[in-house]
Amino acid sequence: MLKRPQWLAWGAVALVTLVLLNLPDQWAARVKVAVGVLFLPLFGLVGSAQHLAGEASRALAPRDELHRQLEALRRDHQQLQLELVRAREALEENRRLRHLLDWHPPGPWKTRVCRVLARDPASWWQSLTLDAGARDGLRSGLPVLVPEGLVGRVDHVAETTAEVILVGDPRCRVAVIVRETGDTGVLSTRSAGVLDHRLVDLTHLPRLLAVRPGHTVLTSGLGGVFPPGLPVGTVVDTRSVGYGLYAEARVQLHADPARLREVLVLLP
Amino acid sequence: MNRTRLTLVLLLAYLAVFLQAAWQAPRLWLGTPLSLLPPLVVYAALRLDLLALTLLALAGGVALDALSANPLGTSPLPLYLTGWLIWARRETLVQEQDYARLLLGALAGLLVPLFTLILVLSSGAEPDLGRHTLWQVLAGTVVAGVCTPVLFRLLDRLERWFVHPPLTTGAYRPDREIKRGRS
């Protein structure tokens, strides 16, 4: 038999739970931001500590090693200069041809580098928090990537932080195209693999499957959220599902979501 | 209830939620974040009173939901329910042995995510569930079990630093005094 203090405790927990669960979305988001602000000093402290550790390791790096790295960077720089000249020529040709066809290209995207502050503490959500928010020009729906490939899209945006839903979370579906075959599909949830967290299911592929392991997957631009041509991953294997009515594939993402420290947000 | 103990537990809950969100290493090694709230709930249920357990469940749960994509309000009830199940039977539970703490921690590490998932799913959200979820829950159970005895030792040590030991009563009892002579 429950005694009075126990009834009171149960009542308090049940009341708080009911009130919070039934808050309108806007209010719930405000409460989350207000409570989340309490953790910002700790996140700032960790960021400063990492920065200091980086500075210290740079200061302690041997001179020979720095010279070697400098030489390697010089070589890379010369190589990239050559490629840049070629790319500029191709871009100019592309612009000329677009002009001839009277086809207006989409506006160029700007990027903003953001630091990853935290990940979702619950293991059943694939999301992370960035150190930039509405005051930095971020808004809901913007694509997030790293040089290796697509990472996800911005969801909720607060004044100084933003939540990113990663590819593989059920809330972030990506329309993609297989570069080698032109087949289109949708990247949905994480694949059943336990050991490799980079595997994602590619669904809605055509029945007559031409897709093979090793093929490259890019964003198709359908749906308008992600611009076309962003690298996403590589096909690992394919299978026929629904009694052969359609096909699915497993894709290994180029970007490793578990090792992200900085990401790029594409700003229109 | 000792206020210092409660303050220590709430402070640790704050740090536990922060570590769960910010520390990447357990996620890379185990595939699941380090969840320290269930061991704290076991500690509160065995060593503190119901008010402390309630405050821990409410503060820890709301903080966890604030940093997570969970609908706000899904975590306090599972934390409290798990803590209450232990608190209500604490007179009959073995408390001082490490193996008992390990088992209780593992039980809490299993029950808290399961209850939370039930609430998340009943709220209509679509979490990322699959075969990997079983692994995550299993790993979380083991980690919570291992962390619980460690946490008890840590908190006992902290308590020795910050809390005055209770006055020990001597063997002298005035009601047992033999009074000699005539009164």
Interface residues (C-beta under 8 A of the other chain):
Chain A: P5 Q6 A9 W10 A12 V13 A14 V16 T17 L18 V19 L20 L21 L23 A28 V31 K32 V33 A34 V35 G36 L38 F39 L42 F43 V46 L117 A118 R119 D120 P121 A122 S123 W124 W125 Q126 S127 T129 E163 I165 G168 D169 P170 R171 T189 R190 S191 A192 G193 V194 H197 A258 R259
Chain B: Y14 V17 F18 Q20 A21 A22 Q24 R27 L28 G31 T32 P33 S35 L50 L51 L53 T54 A57 L58 V62 A63 L64 D65 A66 L67 S68 A69 N70 P71 L72 G73 T74 P76 L77 Y80 W84 P113 T116 L117 V120 S123 E126 P127 D128 L129 G130 R131 H132 T133 W135 Q136 G140
